[in-house]
């Protein structure tokens, strides 16, 4: 089943579907700006999409480099690729570390138990295994929740490319002053 890259609503729908069941768009590649200005890219799992306001969100450990990078420079890009449909979506915008306790709690409550356990380690992600004395598990849900960060991206552009046909197609959807405009581009 293909997605019409010229229809912004269809693109938001495809992303939203990836939060309800695993699809190729469930896993995205987030780009941030590192401390020395270098690009940093890593995989994240798409957890929430709100096409009405143009946001996407994911969870991460609050102690990760990406959280520090977002605090320094909130400019981000996140790319999704569906090899079955041969469609790439590149979203650019502003990342926000959500501080509101109710929003964070609602996101936390939406995670499965296996996902919550990822935050139940006393050692920060990327800690050398040689430094780990124990697995750090069992600190409890309160400690795990404190390590949990909810990141929301307000999308300014959604660049969609369909590579499935003999002729490729590209459409750039841009938000200006709260309104979306779409333009077909040369791929």
Secondary structure, DSSP 4 states (H G I P E B T S, - for coil): ----TT-HHHHHHHHHHHHHS--GGGEEEEEEE-TTS-EEEEEEE--EEETTTTEEEEEEETTSHHHHHHHH--EEEEEEEETTTTEEEEEEEEEEE---HHHHHHHHHTS-HHHHHTT--SSPTT--GGG-SS--TTS-HHHHHHHEEEEEEEEEEEEEEE-SSSS-EEEEEEEETTEEEEEEE--
